């Protein structure tokens, strides 16, 4: 009997990469899994149905229970169908892993409207739509007297927490997902729902397509492969498990490193008992460093932690 025996999970973007590893591990721990994936490429184009069905076949071959859902996470009706599929097939829904995403990296001066809109659509709306339908289901169960113990795991990114240059759209969306997680955790606690987020770095189609990342996350010869996507899934499984009480938390996860992150906090304050003048503000803030803060990528930070060389 696994830790998730009797539970039903939805994993969006579950056909490849991180989503595939999440779906496989949740299944091994006993969960029935709805594997959602529309088969799109890293940029959201050229959809195909096979990835979700391939993962379902793999789960079933290992003795697990799974069903495929082919549809867009950012489509309102499709997201509702996904939740209903879980409930109708397995009798309920306990776990929602929002994982689906795309990349359309570009510097600000070169980014098109469609490149901005598509990333916002898949990431932000693609988190909201499944969450909204699942939350409505759990609220209904709670109001009917059922004791709900559900879990949502959203997928942010170090880019959304630190601000990777060249990823304005992606970073903005992933930052939005992090704060969405805190709001949802506070709103849904009354219905017995926990909401957390991960901000992973691993070797996936998205990271391999990102400028400067592809070479850095290649598989390492011998020893522990810190960039393997399966390193991320145990945290997802723990956050989904009944034994976990955490909610409203955001964790980075890279290889064997898990870091608890905090949202914006006040680092320094400047106070008067009246309105400031422009001149007073200029004097009070004069000691702050000019320009943006220095940027350290999540990959460089991991190298510093592990002592590896670039």
Buried (B, 14 or more C-beta within 10 A) or exposed (E): EBBBEBBBBBBBBBBBBBBBBBBBBBBBBBBBBBBBBBBBEBBBEEBBEEBBBBBBBBBEEEEBBBBBBBBBBBBEEBBBBBBBBBBEBBEBBBBBBBBBBBBBBBEEEEBEEEBBEBBBBBBBBBBBBBBBBBBEBBBEBBEEEEEBEBBBBBBBBBBBBBBBBBBBBBBBBBBBBBBBBBEBBEEBEEBBBBBBBBBBBBBBBBBBBBEEBEEBBEEBEEEEBBBBBBBBBBBBBBBBBEEBEBBBBBBBBBBEBBBEBEEEEEEEEEEEEEEEEEEEEEEEEEEEEEEEEEEEBBBEBBBEBBEEEE
